[in-house]
Amino acid sequence: MSGPVLLTGAAGYIGTLLRGGLPERGHALRCLDVVPVTDTRPGEEHLVADATDLAAVTDAAQGASALVHMAGIATESSWAAISHANIEGTYVALEAARRAGVPRVVLASSNHATGMSPRVANAQTDAQPRPDTFYGVSKVAMEALGSLYVDRYGLDVVCLRIGSALPEPRAPRHLSTWLSPDDTVALVDAALTAPSPGFAVVWGVSANTRAWWDLTSARALGYQPTDDAEMYAEAITSALGEPTPGTVEHDRLGGEYAGPDFSIDAVAARAQQADPS
């Protein structure tokens, strides 16, 4: 099937990376977000719509070759907000693809679907889900919905358990979980171009020396990460030290998200520290 890739959440951080990198890999883009994209680029299509509006997303998906679903809340929030934006939004993406005849959907899942799991080397994607937050629960639901749409309707669905998608690592945990900008684009490109993936769940991290997660399933799609957070290790550990054994930051895959005091208030406090304005 020919046609553009429908990208939801196109104005967000990852959406912006994909708008820059996917066209260089041969993908035409149809961009959708609840807010206008201000830095428009030649050849892009643009739609302003809510990613939880089934009729609007179904209309936007007409003639698309694939749907990349990046819209949603990207951290912890209230159950009402998470369930609407992330769980309802996933259903809408998949159902819109089904109704519009779009054969492939790429979903932005998260490592927080397993955040309560103990930290181990080479963690696999087929381990029991152990979400660490309402946000993590929404990603477990996302993967379950993706599996349903593969088995019931024959779509190809690739779920990307994204680690720490940042311009560069900022904390000791990120030395294991970082997903660089270039590798973000490479991962989504692999999910779009792999022949007949069926239902796939893959870790979304760079080739980090300290990585916890096994990239075998991602590499099977054709993903070849090139970046390694180790280049930042000396500066980060000198400034912040190493995580302490016996703490959630050290012992759990979800890091601080797995702590008993992590909540919406913690997210708000962290945002205030980052941007006191």
Summary of the structure (lengths in Angstrom):
residues: 277
radius of gyration: 17.9
end to end distance: 47.2
largest distance: 53.0
contacts: 952
relative contact order: 0.13
helix: 43%
strand: 16%
